[in-house]
């Protein structure tokens, strides 16, 4: 099968959906003439016209809010926030408008929009361009929250997001854009709320999403050398969450580590851990283990930034601790 | 004011609609004071002319976004007072099934894209509706109602800038009632008129007497024509005043009795009535008849709302999501 990058997969998903459905349009900073800062919409404006690939001024609150209006009117905007950190300037349209419009109107309207936002650390972008904000969005009923880790997942999930009738926070990891993976030529979609067993194993479950899935898989290799057979589950979407997959795996392994790049405090790993303890406590042979980022502002210096989020060796260490191994 | 020029039908329609807005909000205020309604009520008593004059200048296929002070806009755009009153009561029969209340009445079929509880948040939604018409190549106009206070929000400046740059078919209609809750606009804004801000975006800025329904109607008619021709947005400032507080129960310590009295003397409905009678297009008796009919309609709306059932508790988890709701709410 052909291999393409995560970035190309995202680009293809948008392209295919724009060809398929005239209601789909792209709006955001540098999306048109430049083809986006990550090069994901190169050539789109020439092909689809400036009315469907819209270069905006630096007005995140304004154009995110306008996208809510367009979605209510039946279009399907794909909004790009150049960095998820810019949600700070467009939070009202995300939190109070897009997320709540359907409920507040008693189901009269839907807001079919995708907000694509690169997040994550490791690119030396410092405090305002490196955050992981997924937990913030999961706290807002009305939003769906999706975080792909591979090119295959990115394409299939983004196509689903564009066709979905709810506002979807589609959180891409900047450090994954250049990673390659198999993506078929023919069309496919991946449903939300369907986790993917990225590696089957019997001794311990590692739950992860976004870039930490890649690290978890690397860790699983090292763990295999130590005789530990780890199962790595990529949650792919946090809302909706595939509880069945989590339960099935833990029922098999009886031990679970949850990995996230975001700061540990108030993170989604804590939410999953609580659900596990509330529902299947008797399946656990050890306390749930969180392996998460530090509760700090992302620093600039490589000498500092590399210490703020879990790497494969941190996951190996965490899993060994969970299993009582030295 | 020129009832003759606009003819009997339109003038009388103005009257009926403005009376309906007034009586609806007077009734809402009364019921709220009697604790028959909960939450917040923001009445637009005193501002009827801007709501009615603007919406009458639009087509049924045009769109509006409204505000927390939005009952008048919804009525003027064709909202059914029964369904509105039921929503204010939190009943299942209300426009939003009781999930929105006073600040979130919407009906896309009528072109009401939603009232909004966040000051200035409806403005970009209107901009997006205008963008939609432009992308689709259809010729609806979208009008954003907002207050003087909203014109100090970033969303106002961001949206008006984009709408101007892209010639979107949008009308920005500011109902300048002088106060953002307690703060007089003079104290927080260095331009004398909100409409002056249009210059900064190179679009027309028009100031009208917001208590003259004919003036509002004319300004919006011209702006809609301009928008439909692809010439872009207009900022219209209606100078008006709210008679009640920001909310029902507001002690209004921030303004004087003299000021309130002065504005009550500029009552848009009394002025319209006088103009209609003076120009001989309808008699006092005819207008009394209309008022009587509206009273009956409002009373019927209250009865309907009171008799309607509350939403079933099971509804609390519906409508959060359009797709896969149950699963997305469960965890």
Interface residues (C-beta under 8 A of the other chain):
Chain A: X25 X51 X52 X54 X56 X57 X59 X61 X62 X63 X64 X65 X66 X67 X68 X69 X70 X71 X72 X73 X74 X75 X77 X92 X93 X96 X97 X101 X102 X103 X104 X105 X106 X107 X108 X109 X110 X112 X141 X142 X144 X164 X165 X166 X192 X193 X239 X240 X241 X243 X275
Chain B: X63 X65 X94 X95 X96 X97 X98 X99 X100 X104 X106 X107 X108 X113 X114 X116 X117 X118 X121 X123 X124 X125 X126 X127 X128 X129 X130 X131 X132 X134 X135 X136 X142 X154 X155 X158 X159 X161 X162 X165 X318 X319 X320 X321 X322 X323 X324 X327 X328 X329 X330 X331
